[in-house]
Amino acid sequence: MVKMDSDVQTRRIVHPTERIVTGRIVRLLDGYPREVRIGQPVLVAVLAAAGVVGLLATLARSLLSAGSGAARRPFKELKKGPEYLVTPVRLRDTAGRLCEVELHGHLPQSAVHPADHVQLTLRRQADPDLPPKIERIVNLTTGQLLTPRTATLWSHLGPPLLLQATLGTLLVAVAAWFALT
């Protein structure tokens, strides 16, 4: 009969609750994509405002018979939202606990390595089951200050669509002002 050794302690991975955590990077796990959620009302408002300018541009093209314009991404693709890289990071804090946090976005490949001494500024995520995400990294080993960047709603929609939506909103506002005066 084999006796199980109950004295063996397994190190439990914890999600830190502090805003700032200092420790050593133990491991950077494989990253995976996560999608940014886009509120449908915001997307509909932007597309409606951009549609005003789009209609005027289509009318001008048809009058001038300049040919077809660039194709717009479909609503379904815009609604899906951008994806960003999530990299789980394990570190050992100054109290000796093994902690897990998430790095959202990209950093230069040489920015953080296992065994680097780091100070992390963390933020809780909306889902309490997820580990906190890293807002800022101070790599005390190399002296680098790092801020991971992720895709946003505005970068996903893109400057051309946002400019078109802005122009559409201005045209509607001017038309409404002239209608009221």
Secondary structure, 3 states (H helix, E strand, C coil): CCCCCCCCCCCCEECCCCCEEEEEEEEECCCEEEECCCCHHHHHHHHHHHHHHHHHHHHHHHHHCCCCCCCCCCHHHHHHCCEEEEEEEEEEECCCCEEEEEEECECCCCCCCCCCEEEEEEECCCCCCCCCEEEEEEECCCCEEECCECCCHHHHHCHHHHHHHHHHHHHHHHHHHHHHC
